[in-house]
Amino acid sequence: MAEELEREADRVPRVNGESQPVAAESVGAPRAIDPRTRLLLEAPILPTLLRLAWPNIAVMLVMASTGLIETWWVSRLGTDALAGIALVFPLYMMMQMLSAGAMGGGISSAIARALGGGRRADADALVLHAIVINLTIGIVCSALVLVFGPVLYRTMGGEGASLKAALDYSNIVFAGTVLVWLMNALASVIRGSGNMWVPSVWICVGVVLLVPLSPLLIFGLGPVPALGIAGAGAAVVATTALTALALGWYIAAGRSVAHFRWARLRWASFADILRVGAVASISTFQTSLAVLLTTGLVGVAAGPEAIAGYGTGNRLEFLLVPLVFGLGAPLVALVGTNIGAGQKERALRIALTGGVIAFALSEAIGLAAAIWPTAWLGLFDDHPRMLAAGAAYLRHVGPAFGFFGLGLSLYFASQGAGRLLWPLSAGLVRLVIAVGGGWLAFWLVGTVDAIFAALAAALVTYGVMLSAAVASGVWFWRPLGAVFANGIFARRGLAR
């Protein structure tokens, strides 16, 4: 594989016949640039982005499909179980987005910038720091949810059987959530070097194993007892542990570009990750808080069946997150590596190209869901009020999915650039419109349709605001004209 990458890197055309200079190691003499890093710096943008993204997108689609299968199995337990998992799902997705998208993006960005600048020793040291950060946060998050989960789910409208189902599932999943944080730290280390294949393959293996394991533990078979909805949580924890073990072995064996080494913990290395990851976490909290508060508002407005309908419809929106993450992970590596090498023009062009692709993918899904909402909702339940609420949500919000995908892809690109002020600002505006606007709309109109219209407006505002900011060059405070001088899809020689 390494020899193939070297041959491909040698075939990449260079500007004026020369490759870009490589910065020296921070602790010693310069090293030859890794062939994979050279590809990120020199290969044509669109083919490189697609080549890096497609394995990620493929595995995220597999993850999405198996997540749907698990939800389908849980729905066999009844509407209360479906409502219970709908209460937990936003919180669990927040853990995933924090560990993989926010802090994981900070890890990938720091390693990509170190490798792009030729600082291999710094990249190696960041591996240990990444593991320490994610393990610490994972333990804290697990404790918080186990203690305060019951209060949170009641506040969101959970009661009776739906509340019990939520707690049965939540207690298992969040007892093992530290494994999610560890797995995503290891995956982000590998992705930071531009290697999307290894994390994709092992995450896919874990998800495929979830397909038979989930119904086995939910309904039981032979000597295996039926655990109900708690079995779904146990299956998630078991497959996550397997994936973390495989990724840990890959790094410990020295097969990753950034190697694991025992090193003295330094605040500078922690700060390099946290200055992106911590700020990105605020953005993730904004997104998840909007969903949590909206779920509570829908519950107050229309009851548990409406929560189940909204939660099932909203699950499709949440599934855009791993799909766009399939594109966003290579955006972090590409943008971060090029920023580290001083190639700002190329980094910005990469971000805009990724935004166009993310918009097209997300909008296609949203329009299909808006036109045929029951094709999705009917997979999980046939309760009339559940279907009515879910269909109303998808008809209002589905056409705005493209703007959500656009903004989310540029959020990942901004992580690579280490510039998160505008994603944070756009996320805050989205939160205000979704929650404040949703409450005001319901107060004025008195229907859940009004809440969903506010959610659609929030997504459109988020995408437009962030894309306008990035395209205007706020990363570098430069004029827009120079960015498009040669076109987004210009040949590599002009893009730099």
Residue, then its C-alpha position, 0 to 999 in steps of 0.5 A: m500500500a505504501e509503495e502504491l501511494e509513493r508511485e501515485a504521489d510521484r505521478v502528481p503534477r507539481v507547480n513549476g516543476e517543484s513540490q512545496p517546501v516542507a517545514a522542519e521537525s519541531v525537535g530535530a532535522p527535517r524529514a522527507i514528507d510522507p507520500r500520503t501527506r504529499l497527495l493531500l498537498e498536491a493532488p487535484i482537489l475534486p478527485t482527491l476529495l471524492r477518493l478520500a470521501w467515498p469509503n467514509i460515506a459508504v461505511m456511514l451509509v452502512m452505519a445508518s442502515t444498521g441503525l435503522i434496523e436496530t430501531w426497527w427491532v426496538s419498534r417491535l416492542g411497541t410505541d412506548a419503546l420507540a418513544g423511549i429510544a427517541l428520548v435517548f437518541p439525541l443525547y447519544m448522538m450528541m456523544q457521537m458528534l462530540s467525540a467524533g465530530a467535535m473533539g475528533g475533528g480537533i484531533s484530526s486537525a492538529i495531527a493534519r497540521a503537524l504532518g502538513g508542516g513536517r512536524r512528525a514528532d509533534a504528530d506522534a506526541l498528539v496521539l497520547h494527548a488525544i487518548v487522554i482527552n477523550l478518555t477523561i471527557g468520556i468518563v465525565c459524560s458517562a457519570l453525568v448522564l447516569v446521574f441526571g438522565p432520569v430528570l432530563y428524560r422527564t423534562m423532555g416529556g417522558e412518562g410511564a412506560s416510555l420513561k422506563a424504556a428510555l432509562d433501560y436503554s440509556n443506562i446501558v449505553f451511557a455506562g459504556t460511552v467511554l468506549v465511544w470516546l476512545m474509539n473515536a479518538l483512535a479513529s480521528v488519529i488515523r484520519g488526521s493522516g489522510n487514511m480514511w480506509v482503516p477507520s471505515v473498515w473497522i467501524c463497518v465491521g462493528v456495525v455489521l456485527l450489530v445487525p445479528l447481535s441486537p435482535l439476539l439480545i433484545f428477544g433472546l435465543g436459546p440460552v441467551p435471555a431476552l433483555g428487551i430494549a436494554g439488549a439494544g444498548a448492550a449490543v451497541v456497547a459490545t460492538t464499540a468495544l471491538t472496534a476500539l480494540a482493533l483501531g488501538w492495535y493498528i496504531a500501537a503496531g506502528r502502522s499509522v503515519a502518526h505513531f503512539r509513543w509514551a511522552r511527557l504530557r504538555w499543555a501545548s499539545f493539549a491546547d493544539i487539540l482543544r483550541v479546535g475541539a473545545v470550541a467545536s464542542i460548543s457548536t455540537f451542544q448547540t445542535s443537540l440542545a436545539v433537538l432536546l428542547t424541540t423534542g420537549l416542546v413537541g411533547v408538551a404540544a402533542g404528547p408521546e405519540a407526537i414525540a415518537g413521530y418527530g423523533t423518527g422523522n428527526r432521526l433522518e436529519f440526524l443520519l445526515v450527520p454521519l453521512v456528511f461526516g463521511l465527507g467532513a473527515p477528509l475535509v478536516a485532513l485536507v484543509g488542515t494539511n494545506i493550512g499547515a503547509g501555508q496553502k491557504e488558497r487551496a484549502l479554501r477551494i477544498a472547503l467550497t468544493g466539499g460544501v457543494i457536494a454535501f448540499a447536493l447529497s443532503e438536499a436529495i435525501g430531504l426532498a425525497a423524504a418530504i415527497w414520500p414521508t410515510a415510506w420512511l415513517g411506516l418502517f417503524d410504526d403505524h400509529p396515526r398520530m405518530l405518522a401525522a407528526g412525523a409527516a408534518y416534520l418531514r414535509h416542512v423540514g426535509p426541503a431544508f436538509g441541503f442547507f444543513g448539509l452545506g453548513l455542516s460540511l463547512y463546519f468540518a472544513s473550519q475545524g481543519a482550518g482551526r477557525l470556528l468563530w463563524p460556525l459557532s455564531a451560525g449555530l447560535v443563530r440556528l438555536v435561537i430560531a429553532v427554539g425561540g422561534g419554535w416556541l413563538a410560532f406555537w404560541l401564535v398558531g398553536t400547532v406543531d406545524a408552526i414549530f416545524a416551520a421554525l426548524a426549517a427556517a433555522l436550518v436555512t439560516y445556518g447553511v446560508m450564514l456559514s457558507a457566505a462567511v467561509a466563501s468571503g474568506v473570513w478564515f484569512w480576511r481576504p476578498l472573495g474575488a481571488v477565491f473564485a478567480n480560477g473557479i472552484f474546480a480549476r486544475r491543481g496548478l491554478a488552484r494553488 
